[in-house]
Amino acid sequence: MKILAIRIKNLASLEGITEIDFTQEPLCSAGIFSITGPTGAGKSTILDALCLALYAKTPRYKQAESGVDIYDVQGASISQNDVRGILRDGTAEGFAEVDFVGVENQPYRATWMVRRARNRADGNLQAFDVALKNISTNSPVPGKKTELLTEIERLVGLSFEQFTRSVLLAQGDFTAFLKAGKDEKSALLEKLTGTHIYSEISRRIYEKHREQAQQLRDLNTQREGIQTMTSEELTSLHEQKDTVEKDIQAQEKLLIELSKEISWHEQLNNLQSRLDAAKLGSEQTFAIKQEAIPREQQLQQIVSVQSVRPVVAQLSTVQGQINTKKVSLGQIRIQLDALQQKKDALDITLQQAEDNLTARIAEEEAALPLLNEGKTLDVQLAEKERQISQDQTAFNTASQKLQRQQQQLTQKQLDAEHLESKVKELQQWKESNTARQPIAEQHSLIISKLNDAGILLDTQQSRLSLVLAAEEEIKAKEQDRQRLSNEYTTLQTSLQQARQEYESQKKEFSVIPIASLDQEKSILDETIEDIIAAEAHWKILSSAITEQATITEQIEENRKQLKTDLEQLYNTKALLDANIIQRNTSLSMLEKARLAAAENVEILRTKLVTDEPCPVCGSTSHPYAGHNTQLDHVLKELEISHQKIETAYTDSLTTHSRLTQVCDQLNKAIANQEKDISLKEKSVKQLEDIWVRFKINASASSIAFDRRATWLHQKLQQEKDQQRELRDTILSYNNKKEQLEKQKGMLDESDKKLTYISNALKDTERTLKSLEEQRDNHKLEREKAQTGLENLQQNLAVYFTSEQWFQHWKNEPDKFSLQIQEFAAQWKHNIQQLEDGLQQQDILAATLKGIQEQLVHLSEETSQKEQALLKIREQWNDLYGKRKTIFNGAPISVIEKAFKDEITKARQVLDQQKSEKEILLASLTRTTTQYEETGKELSVHSEQETSFKEQIQDWLNSYNQQHSTSLSKIELDRLLSFTPDWIEKERLVLRAIDDAVTQAKSVLAEREQNLDKHRQERMSERTTEELIILHTEAKLHQEQNNQTSNEITFRLREDATNKQRIGTLLQSIETQSLVVDNWSKLNEVIGSADGKKFRQIAQEYTLDVLLSYANVHLTILSKRYVLQRIPNSLGLQVLDQDMGDETRTVYSLSGGESFLVSLALALGLASLSSSRMKVESLFIDEGFGSLDPATLNIAIDALERLHNQGRKVGVISHVQEMTERIPVQIRVSKQQSGKSKVAIL
């Protein structure tokens, strides 16, 4: 990559277009050139323009803090790191343009452009533009801004960071790098080589290792809290689960049967309730039907009178209309009276309006002569006013000309006096400054010499400040040396004490029997697990034993109850047999008695004939042939007696059935309980077999059965307390161990720190020696500058009269030079003004004479114009007096308008009165007609009313005759008051009552049939209460079984889950251990919390590569030294080949030697950054001030030799010898108003 040309327009101090063409002489053939100029002139702006054109950013702006805005133009601001701020103030546009040869060996032109809105200097900054052009083909490269920047970077072959390290050499950074501290050196090397990524990788590895290790610890913690069961415990639980599930199935069948029977009883009650409700509903609907009979009769009567409803409605309507018409007739009468009164008043007002109009017309005719005279005078006055206006204008024009001529005369006289005063003043100034005339005539030479003196003065002052700074730094380093010495002594003492304390604690720590404690804790953990399992198993075993005892007690109780119920059943059976015999006998007697008392038997009995056989029984004896009232009494007594016997029989039968069912249930219960007890005994036996396997069984056997659970819980707590004590002891041991390890790490760090302080103390002593050498060099350079200043003072003293001129210049050099330039310009300007003033005096005298002659002529003309104007004004005053006597001078048009307005107003009032009268007459006629029409309509309605009344009376007479009733008109109106809607609703209601009666009868029959059918489906003779008791007991037993089954299932599932979790956890722990091991190895090698470890490795390697490049250039600059890296650090040392390959610290190098080494490093970095391509253009900024003439010659020769390698080197420097040694210069010189000019010399 090679820079061909740089062009700049309106950037920073460089106003206008500036071009630096490296293809033109003298830059074309120069191997090395310098960029010189005072501070702030704009040397760095050239490098900024180079970066802007290629990358649209600069190193200086990139360092600015973002987020901070600065003022731009009125109402706008920009960020302080915005490169557009480089546009020069007061300009509307600017650009930076670079011609270069890219990686393709083709010339290109890259342009960066910025402008302000509307191309105005006060406009807001617009977005910058980028352009790229192929110079060979003269064709622009298309693309967006970002695409073009990417293409430029590709063509250059370097990124922005690589460009600033390869082309813009940071030699000053390497000077600081040579003698920087450890951390500062690391930061500088990271900045120079771009190795910050290695710090981030180191930190990421450290964080990843810590994260994975924490995950492994979490998995181990989870494993410690998971417990599982043995195979014997699992077998016992599965057997219990099978037994319980079989019992659950049996109980489910029993519950279903009991639920069906209970549902039958509930359905029976429900059907009986529904039957009762149906009977009640039937009775209620029949009662409602009876109550609705009067309503049916009323409805029939209302329907029968509906034929006369139209006539009655018409009568009502006519009567309403009659009433309305009567009211309307009265209102219309009132309106007629009011309208008549209003008409009389309006006639009077109309006559007054006619009289007023006649009077207004007469007044206008009387004033007509005065109006005509006034119009004539107005015309004459207007004419005079026009003449006055013309004469006034002519007079004013003449007066203005006269006044302007007088002002011009006065101004010219003043100009003449001012010019005369100015000429005298300039002549006096020339006489007073004659002695300084040589300064004005030789100011270019003086300024040039003063600029050289300024450079020497800057050198003297800078060397003085460097001497003072070196002395201050020497003082600070001496303090650092004393401080480091004190720190070394203090740290060495505290380190010995800390090591003694560490050894003492380590000795005490080693006597703790941690292995026996771990073994004891392991045994205790197994004991606790045994007790936990034993406690859980004992709960199951004790529960099973308790249930077994409970079932045994229930069997005994059921057997006792069965024995009692069987005895009662035997007694009840005997009583039931006796009651059956009595019931049959009583029923036979009662049936015979009923047969004898029956009605058809009574009829047959009357037909019996004595001694003839009975057709029923064949007996010839007929004792009941006659009616006997005692027979009825006997029949009643037999019925009462039979009812008592029937009741006793029913009670015996119910008791017998209940006892039979109870006995059957007890037998079944006993059989089931005996089966349950057999299962329980087997289960208890299995649980006891498991129990004896627990280690705690031997100690628990001596504890009472009812206290054993409590004892197990207490024993568990005791063991856990002991376990907690052991865990705390082991934890304390681990904490102490970790503390000792930390203490050991702190001792190691202290050792490192002691070594570091020792090395720093040695480095400080070497630095003191180097600083003292630098101070002596600065003093020598200052003395040289002082000698040069004295020589210049003697050479320039002939131009100045004051002996203090040189001190004044030293105090303010720029101001002194500016005053000389200003005086030279002032001398040239004043002398030219003096010559011009003498010429203007002659011209001004001739001008004054001509103005005075014109002034006399204008005075006479103005007087004549004024006399004519006064005459016309007198004529106008006479006419105005006459006009004032007519209508007091009021305008004739106003007076005429007033007369016409009065007449118009009077005519409008008259027209309005006439209109109101016409409207009133129309209203009066309309109201009269309305009154007559309303009277006629009232007569018609009265006739209709009479007719309708006669029709209604005829209908009533006919109705009364047909229905044999006396229906009156009032009763008729009451019946007709029921609307047709009411009649329809009433008819629907009565029909609904009939439907409800029919439906009630149907529902009653259906529910009686359903009840009979349901009774035939009865399952047993057990009552509802007995079924509910049995169902509750079965359900309670089922819930207990379900709970037991759920507990067993939960324990089995929990055990399976725990085993699965343990398996998964073990696999996860193994996998995670491998991950942690890999990260641990990587972390041990390059991982660290602050990123130093990997950064150290990467930077040591990068520094080795950099030193290999730098030594190539150092061999050219000085064959005496070879740069080396101090092993295991970023420190540098030099191999002095002139001293038998003696190894020296960089702090022992002199200022010139340090510069050569840093220059070699800078050139090495350029070679390293551009290793993939050839960079033919280099720029080196400052750093040559510390070189003696011989070393400076070596450095310049080395740089010139770079030209032989195809490179062009630009050096930015203020050093006088440097600029004199390099013949080709790009000089940036300051101008007025903050501008600078670039010249190629």
Buried (B, 14 or more C-beta within 10 A) or exposed (E): BBBBBBBBBBBBBBBEEBEBBBEEEEBEEBBBBBBBBBEEBBBBBBBBBBBBBBBBBBBBBBEBEEEEEEEBBEEBEBBBBBBBBBBBEEBBBBBBBBBBBBBEEEBBBBBBBBBBEEEEEEBBBBEBBBBBBBBEEEEEBEBEEEEBBEBBBEBBBBBBBBBBBBBBBBBBBBBEBBBBEBEEBBBBBBBBBBBEEBBEBBBEBBEBBBEBBEBBEEBEEBEEEEEBBEEEBBEBBEBBBEBBBEBBEBBEEBBEBBBEBBEBBEBBEEBBEBBEEBBEBBEEBBEEBEEBEEEBEEBEEBBBBEEBBEBBEBBEEBBEBBEBBEEBBEEBEEBBEEBEEBBEEBEEBBEEBEEBBEEBEEEBEEBEEBBEBBEEBBEBBEEBBEBBEEBBEBBEEBBEBBEEBBEBBEEBEEBBEEBEEBBEBBBEBBEEBEEBEEBBEBBEEBBEBBBBBBBBBBBBEBBBEBBEBBBEBBEEBBEBBEBBEEBBEEBEEEBEEBBEEBEEBEEEBEEBEBEEBEEBBEEBBEBBEBBBBBBBBBEBBBEBBEBBEEBBEBBEEBBEBBEEBBEBBEEBBEBBEEBBEBBEEBBEBBEEBEEBBEEEBEEEBEEBEEEEEBEEEEEEEBEBBEEEEEEEEBBEEBEEBBEEBBEBBEBBBBBBBBBBBBBEBBBEBBEBBEEBBEBBBEBBEBBEEBBEBBEBBEEBEEBEEEEBBEBBEEBBEEBBEBBEEBBEBBEEBEEBBEEBEEBEEBBEEBEEBBEBBBBBBBBBBBBBBBBBBBBBBBBEBBEBBBEBBEEBBEEBEEBBEEEEBBEBBBEEBEEBBEBBBEBBEBBEEBBEBBEEBEEBEEEBEEEBEEBEEBBEEBEEBBEEBEEBBEEBBEBBEEBBEBBEEBBEEEEBEEBBEBBEEBBEEBBEBBEEBBEBBEEBEEBBEEBBEBBEEBEEBBEEBEEBBEEBBEBBEEBBEEBEEEEEEEBEEEBBEEBBEBEEEEBEEBEEEBEEBEEBBEEBBEBBEEBBEBBEEBEEEEEEEBBBEBBEBBBEBBBEBBEBBBEBBEBBEEBBEEBEEBEEBBEEBEEBBEEBBEBBEEBBEBBEEBBBEEBBBBBBBBBBEBBEEBBEBBBEBBBBBBEBBBBBBBEEBBBBBBBBEEEEEEEBBBBBBBBBBBBBBBBBBBBBBBBBBBEEBEBBBBBBBBBBBBBBEEBBEBBBEBBBBBBEEEBBBBBBBBBBBBBEBBEBBBBBBBEEEBBBBBEBE
